[in-house]
């Protein structure tokens, strides 16, 4: 490494912005806990999921997996915030519209590639054969997951999931420029909380919680059987686009029925 290269690295290593990002994530997490206790529906869901987790933690194998992933997750986060995030964030002033657009681009680009990874690597598929089904099978031991089951996964999946999200931010920052700290904090919080909510045991189906109920129910359809659809994690947009929405009857079964109906119609 020559001096010019090291100087360039140092110039683009935004350590102060990264510290602000970490502080912002801590504040957002604490604020979320306060809000959860203030809203009865959220508080009830939080209690239900914590009680369910407590029962699951009585099983040594379950507790071991959660402890294992806290360890590996912590290591990955340190590496991410030490080696990658400082090259993607900035404190330079940006408009709110730019931050909003940047955040949406990050989430939708990430979700597209996560959809592909989840569908073709983690599940059986004619395209690739699901080479990492054995990794994802750990997560699918939970057929009716609770909120904390989002972290009941193989460490390889922890690395792939976090790695894909941070890689999305990194490569987009090369194309779009560094992202404001606010964009990073809001986007990371959305990524984390949506993933947690997808696994949440949820009972309220009244306004304004209908969409939250829908997201949770659809992901629980995915967990109910290893052949389920609903592979995206941020929204179900890509499942809708590619025909893998699963309302509980299995997307493959529905797709086969649609093909049969089309064939019969053409034959008629």
Secondary structure, DSSP 4 states (H G I P E B T S, - for coil): --HHHHHHHHHH--HHHHHHHHHHHHHHHHHHHHHHHHSHHHHHHHHHHHHHHHHHTTSHHHHHHHHHHHHHHHHHHHHHHHHTGGGTEE-S---HHHHHHHHHHHHHHHHHHHHHHHHHTSS--TTT--TTHHHHHHHTT-TT--GGGGG-S-HHHHHHHHHHHHHHHHHHHHHH-PEEHHHHHHHHHHHHHHHHHHT------STTSHHHHHHHHHHHHHHHSTT-----SS-SHHHHHHT---SSS-HHHHHHHHHHHHHHHHH-
